[in-house]
Amino acid sequence: MAVSIDVNLQTSPIAAFPHYWKTCFGSGHAQLGTRVDWRAQLQRVHTELGLRGIRMHGWLDDDMSVAPNPDPPFYFYNVDLVADFLVSLGIAPIFEVDYMPRSMAKCKDPSNCYYVFHNHGGYKGLAEPPADYEQWYTLVLTLGRHLLERFGAATLREWRFEVWNEPGWWVGGVDYPLMQTRPRAREAPPDLPRALQTSRERPESGPPARV
């Protein structure tokens, strides 16, 4: 049986077809951004598909070598390698402020520490709260100042910042103090994104602030 379809483009309004896939792709963890093959693939999708954003886990994981010790100095060499490449392409990341560096984690025995992918291979997604929230605050604020100095306020305004990934993965549920953010004008630069102005205060309860 033959089927005939008539389409009249003169009378039917044509709506724009939004290219949502250009807004953001999901990647693995941030350490992949130091690899030559990953960079080649990202370059290709940027060139051929017009990719403008990317979201990846673990900017503070141990495989990024940011915090071998819980106190400064911190080392952002690998963070810079990945972020510099994204900026060179004009790609704005959704920057996850996670996971917990092992040096800061509350869990003391590695066998009792919870890793989101079970600590296999190079992915070190440690989903544990810090032993000392003051140390976590210092790390996040130091990271924020570093990004602001390196890339400038105008570039950071194009980025999005996410405080932790899927906090329900915490042992015992969401860790609200870790998620809680609020401005600290005396210590945080005024142009610092709010997600990086991490509060030292530990609220007794309540949902995390929007960032």
Secondary structure, DSSP 8 states (H G I E B T S, - for coil): --------TTTS-------GGGT-EEEEEGGGGGSHHHHHHHHHHHHHH---EEEEE-TTSGGGTS-SSSSS----HHHHHHHHHHHHHT-EEEEE-----GGGBS--SGGG--BTTTT-TT---B---BS-HHHHHHHHHHHHHHHHHHH-HHHHTTSEEESSS-GGGSTTS--HHHH-B---TTTS-TTS-GGGSB-S---SS------
